[in-house]
Amino acid sequence: MGEKRSNHTVYNVNYHFVWCPKYRHSILEPIEDSLEASFRNVCDEYDYGILSSSENRRFSGSRETVSLERLHISPDHVHLFLSAHPKWFERRSLSSSRESEILERHAPSEIVRTVKSITAREMWEQHESFLEEYLWGGGFWEQWYYIGTAGTVSTETIERYIERTEHV
């Protein structure tokens, strides 16, 4: 974990997500490989960096990028630890009119919605006969999820910093 940079931002925004399949059935182990591939594809496509304490170095063009990975799939739940740009959306004009298109959504709720919906659709496409035994009425993931944030600076450190600088 560490600071990342974009054109106008330096950030360290990390989220820990946890969610379960419908009815908390223990169905993820038999489909773990394809589910992991689906998670990684979605995170790559939407530029969500999967995190952990171990680094894997990749080369993109002439520049080296560091990809940190942390995804854990248990039989009845998933842990996903990732980093995303703090920008919630970006608009691009489609024509000379006022029409625009939202390109990126990085609000935590949008990250969850995106990852869960795409992985669910792909799992149904790849494992329909298996999933029909356990998940009647469609769906794949429970609606609820847990989210926590993590960084390298504690709450106490931030409070001390604010105390020291508020009289300056």
MARBA-3410 file (N, C-alpha, C, O; in Angstrom, 1 decimal):
168
0.9,-1.2,0.0,0.0,0.0,0.0,0.9,1.2,0.0,1.9,1.2,0.6 ~ 0.5,2.2,-0.7,1.2,3.5,-0.7,0.5,4.4,-1.6,-0.5,4.1,-2.2 ~ 1.1,5.6,-1.7,0.5,6.6,-2.5,0.5,6.3,-4.0,1.5,5.7,-4.5 ~ -0.5,6.7,-4.7,-0.6,6.5,-6.1,-0.8,7.9,-6.7,-1.2,8.8,-6.0 ~ -0.5,8.1,-7.9,-0.5,9.4,-8.5,-1.3,9.4,-9.8,-1.3,8.4,-10.6
-2.1,10.4,-10.1,-2.7,10.7,-11.3,-2.4,12.1,-11.7,-1.5,12.7,-11.0 ~ -2.9,12.6,-12.8,-2.6,14.0,-13.3,-2.6,15.0,-12.2,-1.7,15.8,-12.1 ~ -3.6,15.1,-11.4,-3.8,16.2,-10.4,-4.0,15.7,-9.0,-4.4,16.5,-8.1 ~ -3.7,14.4,-8.7,-4.1,13.8,-7.4,-3.0,12.9,-6.9,-2.4,12.1,-7.7 ~ -2.7,13.0,-5.7,-1.9,11.9,-5.0,-2.8,11.3,-4.0,-3.5,12.1,-3.2
-3.0,10.0,-4.0,-4.0,9.4,-3.1,-3.6,8.1,-2.6,-2.7,7.4,-3.1 ~ -4.2,7.7,-1.5,-4.0,6.3,-0.9,-5.4,6.0,-0.3,-5.6,6.1,0.9 ~ -6.3,5.5,-1.2,-7.7,5.2,-0.8,-7.8,3.7,-1.0,-7.8,3.2,-2.1 ~ -8.0,3.0,0.1,-8.1,1.5,0.1,-9.3,1.0,0.7,-9.7,1.5,1.8 ~ -10.0,0.1,0.1,-11.3,-0.5,0.6,-11.1,-2.0,0.9,-10.5,-2.7,0.1
-11.7,-2.4,2.0,-11.8,-3.9,2.2,-13.3,-4.2,2.1,-14.1,-3.7,2.9 ~ -13.7,-5.1,1.2,-15.0,-5.5,0.9,-15.2,-6.9,1.3,-14.3,-7.7,1.1 ~ -16.4,-7.3,1.8,-16.7,-8.7,2.1,-18.2,-8.9,1.7,-19.0,-8.0,2.0 ~ -18.5,-9.9,1.0,-19.9,-10.3,0.7,-20.0,-11.8,0.4,-19.0,-12.5,0.2 ~ -21.2,-12.2,0.4,-21.5,-13.7,0.4,-22.4,-14.0,-0.8,-23.1,-13.1,-1.3
-22.4,-15.2,-1.3,-23.4,-15.6,-2.3,-24.8,-15.7,-1.6,-24.9,-15.8,-0.4 ~ -25.8,-15.7,-2.5,-27.2,-15.8,-2.0,-27.3,-17.0,-1.0,-26.7,-18.0,-1.1 ~ -28.1,-16.7,0.1,-28.4,-17.7,1.1,-27.2,-18.2,1.8,-27.2,-19.2,2.5 ~ -26.1,-17.6,1.6,-24.8,-17.9,2.2,-24.4,-19.4,1.9,-23.8,-20.0,2.8 ~ -24.8,-19.8,0.8,-24.5,-21.2,0.4,-23.0,-21.3,0.2,-22.3,-20.4,-0.3
-22.4,-22.5,0.6,-21.0,-22.7,0.3,-20.7,-23.2,-1.1,-20.5,-24.4,-1.3 ~ -20.8,-22.3,-2.0,-20.8,-22.8,-3.4,-19.6,-22.2,-4.2,-19.4,-22.5,-5.4 ~ -18.7,-21.4,-3.5,-17.7,-20.7,-4.3,-16.5,-21.6,-4.6,-15.7,-21.3,-5.5 ~ -16.2,-22.6,-3.7,-15.0,-23.4,-3.9,-15.0,-24.1,-5.3,-13.9,-24.1,-6.0 ~ -16.0,-24.8,-5.7,-16.0,-25.4,-7.1,-15.8,-24.5,-8.2,-15.3,-24.9,-9.3
-16.2,-23.2,-8.1,-16.0,-22.3,-9.2,-15.0,-21.2,-8.9,-14.9,-20.2,-9.5 ~ -14.1,-21.5,-7.9,-13.1,-20.5,-7.4,-12.2,-20.0,-8.6,-12.0,-18.8,-8.6 ~ -11.7,-20.8,-9.4,-10.8,-20.4,-10.5,-11.4,-19.4,-11.4,-10.9,-18.4,-11.7 ~ -12.6,-19.7,-11.9,-13.3,-18.8,-12.8,-13.8,-17.6,-12.1,-13.8,-16.5,-12.7 ~ -14.1,-17.7,-10.8,-14.6,-16.5,-10.1,-13.4,-15.6,-9.9,-13.5,-14.4,-10.0
-12.2,-16.1,-9.5,-11.0,-15.3,-9.4,-10.6,-14.6,-10.7,-10.3,-13.4,-10.6 ~ -10.7,-15.3,-11.8,-10.4,-14.7,-13.1,-11.4,-13.6,-13.4,-11.0,-12.5,-13.9 ~ -12.6,-13.8,-13.0,-13.6,-12.7,-13.3,-13.4,-11.5,-12.4,-13.4,-10.4,-12.9 ~ -13.1,-11.7,-11.1,-12.7,-10.6,-10.3,-11.5,-9.8,-10.8,-11.6,-8.6,-10.9 ~ -10.5,-10.5,-11.2,-9.3,-9.8,-11.7,-9.6,-9.1,-13.0,-9.1,-8.0,-13.2
-10.4,-9.7,-13.9,-10.7,-9.0,-15.1,-11.5,-7.7,-14.9,-11.2,-6.7,-15.5 ~ -12.5,-7.8,-14.0,-13.3,-6.6,-13.7,-12.4,-5.5,-13.1,-12.4,-4.3,-13.5 ~ -11.5,-5.9,-12.1,-10.7,-4.9,-11.5,-9.7,-4.3,-12.5,-9.4,-3.1,-12.4 ~ -9.2,-5.1,-13.4,-8.3,-4.6,-14.4,-9.0,-3.6,-15.3,-8.5,-2.5,-15.6 ~ -10.2,-4.0,-15.7,-11.0,-3.2,-16.7,-11.3,-1.8,-16.1,-11.3,-0.8,-16.8
-11.7,-1.8,-14.8,-12.1,-0.6,-14.1,-11.0,0.1,-13.4,-11.3,1.1,-12.7 ~ -9.8,-0.4,-13.5,-8.6,0.2,-12.9,-8.7,0.3,-11.3,-8.3,1.2,-10.7 ~ -9.3,-0.8,-10.8,-9.3,-1.0,-9.3,-8.0,-1.9,-9.0,-7.9,-3.0,-9.5 ~ -7.1,-1.4,-8.2,-5.9,-2.1,-7.9,-6.2,-3.0,-6.7,-6.5,-2.6,-5.6 ~ -6.1,-4.4,-6.9,-6.2,-5.3,-5.8,-4.9,-5.3,-5.0,-3.8,-5.3,-5.5
-5.1,-5.2,-3.6,-4.0,-4.9,-2.8,-3.6,-6.0,-1.8,-4.4,-6.9,-1.5 ~ -2.3,-6.0,-1.4,-1.8,-6.8,-0.3,-0.4,-6.3,0.1,0.0,-5.3,-0.5 ~ 0.2,-7.0,1.0,1.5,-6.6,1.4,2.6,-7.1,0.5,3.8,-6.7,0.6 ~ 2.3,-8.0,-0.4,3.3,-8.5,-1.3,3.2,-7.8,-2.7,2.0,-7.6,-3.2 ~ 4.3,-7.5,-3.3,4.2,-6.7,-4.5,4.5,-7.6,-5.7,5.4,-8.5,-5.6
3.9,-7.4,-6.8,4.1,-8.0,-8.1,4.4,-6.9,-9.1,3.6,-6.0,-9.2 ~ 5.5,-6.9,-9.7,5.9,-5.8,-10.6,5.5,-6.2,-12.0,5.8,-7.3,-12.5 ~ 4.8,-5.2,-12.7,4.4,-5.4,-14.1,5.0,-4.3,-14.9,5.3,-3.2,-14.4 ~ 5.2,-4.5,-16.2,5.7,-3.5,-17.1,4.6,-3.1,-18.1,4.1,-4.0,-18.8 ~ 4.3,-1.9,-18.1,3.3,-1.4,-19.0,4.0,-0.4,-20.0,4.3,0.7,-19.6
4.2,-0.8,-21.2,5.0,0.1,-22.1,6.4,0.2,-21.6,7.0,-0.8,-21.3 ~ 6.8,1.4,-21.5,8.2,1.6,-21.0,8.3,1.9,-19.5,9.3,2.1,-19.0 ~ 7.1,1.9,-18.8,7.2,2.2,-17.4,6.7,1.1,-16.6,5.8,0.3,-16.9 ~ 7.3,0.9,-15.4,7.0,-0.1,-14.5,5.9,0.3,-13.6,5.9,1.4,-13.1 ~ 4.9,-0.6,-13.4,3.8,-0.3,-12.5,3.8,-1.4,-11.4,4.2,-2.6,-11.7
3.4,-1.1,-10.2,3.4,-2.1,-9.1,1.9,-2.5,-8.9,1.1,-1.6,-8.7 ~ 1.6,-3.8,-9.0,0.3,-4.3,-8.8,0.3,-5.1,-7.5,1.1,-6.0,-7.4 ~ -0.5,-4.7,-6.5,-0.5,-5.4,-5.3,-1.8,-6.2,-5.2,-2.9,-5.7,-5.6 ~ -1.7,-7.5,-4.8,-2.9,-8.4,-5.0,-3.4,-8.9,-3.6,-2.6,-9.4,-2.8 ~ -4.7,-8.8,-3.4,-5.4,-9.4,-2.2,-6.8,-9.7,-2.5,-7.7,-8.8,-2.5
-7.0,-10.9,-2.8,-8.4,-11.5,-3.1,-8.4,-12.8,-2.4,-7.6,-13.7,-2.6 ~ -9.4,-13.0,-1.5,-9.6,-14.3,-0.9,-11.0,-14.8,-1.1,-12.0,-14.1,-0.7 ~ -11.1,-16.0,-1.6,-12.4,-16.6,-1.9,-12.5,-17.8,-1.0,-11.8,-18.8,-1.1 ~ -13.5,-17.7,0.0,-13.8,-18.8,0.9,-15.0,-19.5,0.3,-15.7,-19.0,-0.6 ~ -15.4,-20.7,0.8,-16.5,-21.4,0.2,-17.8,-20.6,0.3,-18.7,-20.7,-0.6
-18.0,-19.7,1.3,-19.3,-19.0,1.5,-19.1,-17.5,1.6,-20.1,-16.8,1.9 ~ -18.0,-16.9,1.3,-17.8,-15.5,1.2,-16.5,-15.1,0.5,-15.7,-15.9,0.3 ~ -16.4,-13.8,0.2,-15.3,-13.3,-0.6,-14.7,-12.0,0.2,-15.5,-11.2,0.7 ~ -13.4,-11.9,0.3,-12.7,-10.7,0.8,-12.0,-10.1,-0.4,-11.3,-10.8,-1.2 ~ -12.2,-8.8,-0.7,-11.6,-8.1,-1.7,-11.0,-6.8,-1.1,-11.7,-6.0,-0.6
-9.7,-6.7,-1.3,-9.0,-5.5,-0.7,-8.4,-4.8,-1.9,-7.5,-5.3,-2.6 ~ -8.9,-3.6,-2.2,-8.5,-2.9,-3.4,-8.3,-1.4,-3.2,-8.7,-0.9,-2.2 ~ -7.7,-0.8,-4.1,-7.5,0.7,-4.2,-8.1,1.2,-5.4,-8.1,0.6,-6.5 ~ -8.8,2.4,-5.3,-9.4,3.0,-6.4,-9.2,4.5,-6.4,-9.0,5.1,-5.3 ~ -9.1,5.1,-7.5,-9.0,6.6,-7.6,-10.1,7.2,-6.8,-11.2,6.7,-6.9
-9.9,8.3,-6.1,-10.9,9.0,-5.4,-12.0,9.7,-6.2,-13.0,10.1,-5.7 ~ -11.7,9.9,-7.5,-12.6,10.5,-8.4,-13.9,9.7,-8.5,-13.8,8.5,-8.8 ~ -15.1,10.3,-8.3,-16.3,9.6,-8.3,-16.8,9.4,-9.7,-17.5,8.4,-10.0 ~ -16.6,10.4,-10.6,-17.0,10.3,-12.0,-16.2,11.3,-12.8,-15.7,12.3,-12.4 ~ -16.3,11.0,-14.1,-15.6,11.9,-15.1,-16.6,12.0,-16.2,-17.1,11.0,-16.7
-16.8,13.2,-16.7,-17.7,13.4,-17.8,-17.0,13.7,-19.1,-15.9,14.4,-19.1 ~ -17.5,13.2,-20.2,-16.9,13.5,-21.5,-18.0,13.9,-22.4,-19.1,13.2,-22.5 ~ -17.9,15.0,-23.1,-18.9,15.4,-24.1,-19.0,14.4,-25.2,-17.9,14.0,-25.8 ~ -20.2,14.1,-25.6,-20.4,13.2,-26.7,-20.5,13.9,-28.1,-20.2,13.4,-29.1 ~ -21.0,15.2,-28.0,-21.1,16.0,-29.2,-21.1,17.4,-28.8,-20.8,17.8,-27.7
-21.4,18.3,-29.7,-21.4,19.7,-29.4,-22.6,20.1,-28.5,-22.6,21.2,-27.9 ~ -23.5,19.2,-28.3,-24.7,19.5,-27.4,-24.2,19.4,-26.0,-23.0,19.2,-25.7 ~ -25.2,19.4,-25.1,-24.8,19.3,-23.7,-24.8,17.8,-23.2,-24.7,17.5,-22.0 ~ -24.9,16.9,-24.1,-24.9,15.5,-23.8,-23.5,15.1,-23.3,-22.5,15.5,-23.8 ~ -23.5,14.2,-22.3,-22.2,13.8,-21.8,-22.4,12.3,-21.3,-23.5,11.8,-21.2
-21.2,11.7,-21.2,-21.2,10.3,-20.7,-20.4,10.2,-19.5,-19.3,10.8,-19.4 ~ -20.8,9.4,-18.5,-20.0,9.2,-17.3,-19.1,8.1,-17.6,-19.5,7.0,-17.9 ~ -17.8,8.3,-17.4,-16.8,7.3,-17.7,-16.4,6.4,-16.5,-16.2,5.2,-16.6 ~ -16.2,7.1,-15.4,-15.7,6.4,-14.2,-16.5,6.6,-13.0,-17.1,7.7,-12.8 ~ -16.7,5.5,-12.2,-17.4,5.7,-11.0,-16.6,4.9,-9.9,-16.5,3.7,-10.0
-16.1,5.7,-9.0,-15.2,5.0,-8.0,-15.8,5.2,-6.6,-15.1,4.9,-5.6 ~ -17.0,5.6,-6.4,-17.6,5.6,-5.1,-17.7,4.1,-4.6,-17.9,3.2,-5.4 ~ -17.4,3.9,-3.3,-17.4,2.5,-2.9,-18.7,1.7,-3.3,-18.6,0.5,-3.6 ~ -19.8,2.3,-3.2,-21.1,1.6,-3.5,-21.1,1.2,-5.0,-21.6,0.2,-5.4 ~ -20.5,2.1,-5.8,-20.4,1.8,-7.3,-19.4,0.7,-7.6,-19.6,-0.1,-8.5
-18.3,0.7,-6.8,-17.3,-0.4,-7.0,-18.0,-1.7,-6.7,-17.9,-2.7,-7.5 ~ -18.7,-1.8,-5.6,-19.4,-3.1,-5.2,-20.4,-3.4,-6.3,-20.4,-4.6,-6.7 ~ -21.2,-2.5,-6.7,-22.3,-2.8,-7.6,-21.7,-3.3,-8.9,-22.1,-4.3,-9.5 ~ -20.6,-2.7,-9.4,-20.0,-3.1,-10.6,-19.3,-4.5,-10.5,-19.6,-5.3,-11.4 ~ -18.6,-4.7,-9.5,-17.9,-6.0,-9.3,-18.9,-7.1,-9.1,-18.8,-8.2,-9.8
-19.9,-6.9,-8.3,-20.8,-8.0,-8.0,-21.7,-8.3,-9.2,-21.9,-9.4,-9.5 ~ -22.1,-7.2,-9.9,-23.0,-7.5,-11.1,-22.3,-8.2,-12.2,-22.8,-9.1,-12.8 ~ -21.1,-7.8,-12.5,-20.3,-8.4,-13.6,-19.9,-9.9,-13.2,-20.1,-10.8,-14.1 ~ -19.4,-10.1,-12.0,-19.0,-11.4,-11.6,-20.2,-12.3,-11.6,-20.1,-13.5,-12.0 ~ -21.3,-11.9,-11.1,-22.5,-12.7,-11.1,-23.0,-13.1,-12.5,-23.2,-14.3,-12.7
-23.0,-12.2,-13.4,-23.4,-12.5,-14.7,-22.5,-13.5,-15.3,-22.9,-14.5,-16.0 ~ -21.2,-13.3,-15.2,-20.2,-14.3,-15.7,-20.3,-15.7,-15.1,-20.1,-16.7,-15.8 ~ -20.5,-15.7,-13.8,-20.6,-17.0,-13.1,-21.9,-17.8,-13.6,-21.8,-19.0,-13.8 ~ -23.0,-17.1,-13.8,-24.2,-17.7,-14.4,-23.9,-18.2,-15.8,-24.4,-19.3,-16.2 ~ -23.2,-17.4,-16.6,-22.9,-17.8,-18.0,-22.0,-19.1,-18.0,-22.2,-20.0,-18.8
-21.1,-19.2,-17.1,-20.1,-20.3,-17.1,-20.5,-21.5,-16.3,-20.1,-22.6,-16.6 ~ -21.4,-21.3,-15.3,-21.7,-22.4,-14.3,-23.2,-22.6,-14.1,-23.7,-22.9,-13.0 ~ -24.1,-22.3,-15.1,-25.5,-22.3,-14.9,-26.0,-23.6,-14.3,-26.8,-23.5,-13.4 ~ -25.7,-24.7,-14.8,-26.2,-26.0,-14.3,-25.9,-26.2,-12.9,-26.7,-26.8,-12.1 ~ -24.6,-25.9,-12.5,-24.2,-26.0,-11.1,-25.0,-25.1,-10.2,-25.5,-25.5,-9.1
-25.1,-23.8,-10.6,-25.7,-22.8,-9.7,-27.2,-23.0,-9.6,-27.8,-22.6,-8.5 ~ -27.9,-23.6,-10.6,-29.3,-23.8,-10.5,-29.7,-24.7,-9.3,-30.8,-24.6,-8.8 ~ -28.8,-25.6,-8.9,-29.0,-26.5,-7.8,-29.2,-25.7,-6.5,-29.8,-26.2,-5.6 ~ -28.5,-24.6,-6.4,-28.4,-23.9,-5.1,-29.1,-22.5,-5.1,-29.6,-22.1,-4.0 ~ -29.2,-21.9,-6.2,-29.7,-20.5,-6.2,-30.9,-20.4,-7.1,-30.9,-20.1,-8.2
-32.1,-20.7,-6.4,-33.3,-20.6,-7.1,-33.8,-19.2,-7.3,-33.4,-18.4,-6.4 ~ -34.4,-18.9,-8.3,-34.9,-17.5,-8.5,-33.9,-16.5,-9.0,-34.1,-15.3,-8.9 ~ -32.8,-17.0,-9.5,-31.7,-16.1,-10.1,-30.9,-15.5,-9.0,-30.9,-15.9,-7.8 ~ -30.2,-14.5,-9.3,-29.3,-13.8,-8.4,-28.0,-14.7,-8.1,-28.0,-15.9,-8.4 ~ -27.0,-14.1,-7.6,-25.8,-14.8,-7.2,-25.3,-14.3,-5.9,-25.0,-15.1,-5.0
-25.2,-13.0,-5.7,-24.7,-12.4,-4.5,-25.8,-11.9,-3.6,-26.8,-11.5,-4.1 ~ -25.6,-12.0,-2.3,-26.5,-11.3,-1.3,-26.5,-9.8,-1.6,-25.5,-9.3,-2.1 ~ -27.5,-9.1,-1.3,-27.5,-7.6,-1.5,-26.6,-6.9,-0.5,-25.9,-5.9,-0.9 ~ -26.4,-7.4,0.7,-25.6,-6.7,1.7,-24.1,-6.9,1.4,-23.7,-7.8,0.6 ~ -23.3,-6.0,1.9,-21.9,-6.2,1.9,-21.3,-5.4,3.0,-21.9,-4.5,3.6
-20.0,-5.7,3.4,-19.3,-5.0,4.4,-18.2,-4.2,3.6,-17.7,-4.6,2.6 ~ -18.0,-3.0,4.1,-16.9,-2.2,3.6,-16.1,-1.5,4.7,-16.8,-1.0,5.7 ~ -14.8,-1.6,4.7,-14.0,-0.9,5.6,-12.9,-0.2,4.8,-12.6,-0.5,3.7 ~ -12.3,0.8,5.4,-11.2,1.6,4.7,-9.9,1.3,5.5,-9.9,1.0,6.7 ~ -8.8,1.4,4.8,-7.5,1.2,5.4,-6.5,2.2,4.7,-6.6,2.5,3.5
-5.6,2.5,5.5,-4.5,3.4,5.0,-3.3,3.2,5.9,-3.2,2.3,6.7 ~ -2.3,4.0,5.7,-1.1,3.9,6.4,-1.0,4.9,7.6,-0.1,4.8,8.4 ~ -2.0,5.7,7.7,-2.1,6.7,8.8,-3.3,6.4,9.7,-4.4,6.2,9.2 ~ -3.0,6.3,11.0,-4.1,6.0,12.0,-4.9,7.3,12.3,-4.5,8.4,12.0 ~ -6.1,7.0,12.8,-7.0,8.1,13.2,-6.3,9.0,14.2,-6.4,10.3,14.2
-5.6,8.4,15.2,-4.9,9.2,16.2,-3.8,10.1,15.6,-3.7,11.2,16.0 ~ -3.1,9.6,14.6,-2.1,10.4,13.9,-2.7,11.6,13.3,-2.2,12.7,13.4 ~ -3.8,11.5,12.6,-4.5,12.6,11.9,-5.0,13.6,13.0,-4.8,14.8,12.8 ~ -5.6,13.1,14.1,-6.1,14.0,15.1,-4.9,14.8,15.7,-5.1,16.0,15.9 ~ -3.8,14.2,16.0,-2.6,14.9,16.5,-2.1,15.9,15.5,-1.8,17.1,15.9
-2.1,15.6,14.2,-1.7,16.5,13.2,-2.6,17.8,13.2,-2.1,18.9,13.1 ~ -3.9,17.5,13.2,-4.9,18.6,13.2,-4.7,19.5,14.4,-4.7,20.7,14.3 ~ -4.6,18.9,15.6,-4.4,19.6,16.8,-3.1,20.5,16.7,-3.2,21.7,17.1 ~ -2.0,20.0,16.2,-0.8,20.8,16.1,-0.9,21.9,15.2,-0.3,23.0,15.4 ~ -1.7,21.8,14.1,-1.7,22.8,13.0,-2.9,23.7,13.1,-2.9,24.7,12.4
-3.8,23.5,14.1,-5.0,24.3,14.1,-4.7,25.7,14.6,-5.5,26.6,14.4 ~ -3.6,25.9,15.3,-3.3,27.2,15.9,-2.3,28.0,15.0,-1.9,29.1,15.4 ~ -1.9,27.4,13.9,-0.9,28.0,13.1,-1.5,29.0,12.1,-0.8,29.6,11.3
END
